[in-house]
């Protein structure tokens, strides 16, 4: 059967997007190739026409997810106003919907611990893509240290909020993190 031009690339992207959602919700290591492919509506055999191994899928998934985050940060409508840019990101990232929908959120709070246990080539892809995002934060915050501090606070707040059973504590974590980041940035100005 002949497929239209670009079909394989489109299908690969679809597999990455669906696998990313499942991995962020259930964990990458805990999910088998069969589960990823079933969710995408393809056979496990089709997996190998796109990826050489589960590790290859993980590397591509991490790269895809971090590029998606970078694109969101680049699409922030306040590119010329650092304070408004940061407020927009704080409100977007530190939201209850981000806490409750890990499958549609940032890969960092969900899969960073799995990357930490991964092979060096996966860590290198993760680092390269994360550094691109960190440079964007640095551009708006004016320093490398502030960029890392804010990014770590954002990820940690989501992770902590997700681990709480009580909705009011989740909201407190999110709001206190916003206020702490804003205070740190105002004090450093």
Secondary structure, DSSP 8 states (H G I E B T S, - for coil): ----TTHHHHHHHHHHHHHHHHHHHH-STTS-HHHHHHHHT--HHHHTTT-SSHHHHHHHHHHHHHHHHHHHHHT-S-TT-HHHHHHHHHHHHS-HHHHH-GGGS-SHHHHHHHHHTS-HHHHHHHHHHHHHHHHHHHHHHSSHHHHHHHHHHHHHHHHHHHT-S-HHHHHHHHHHHHHHHHHHHHHH-
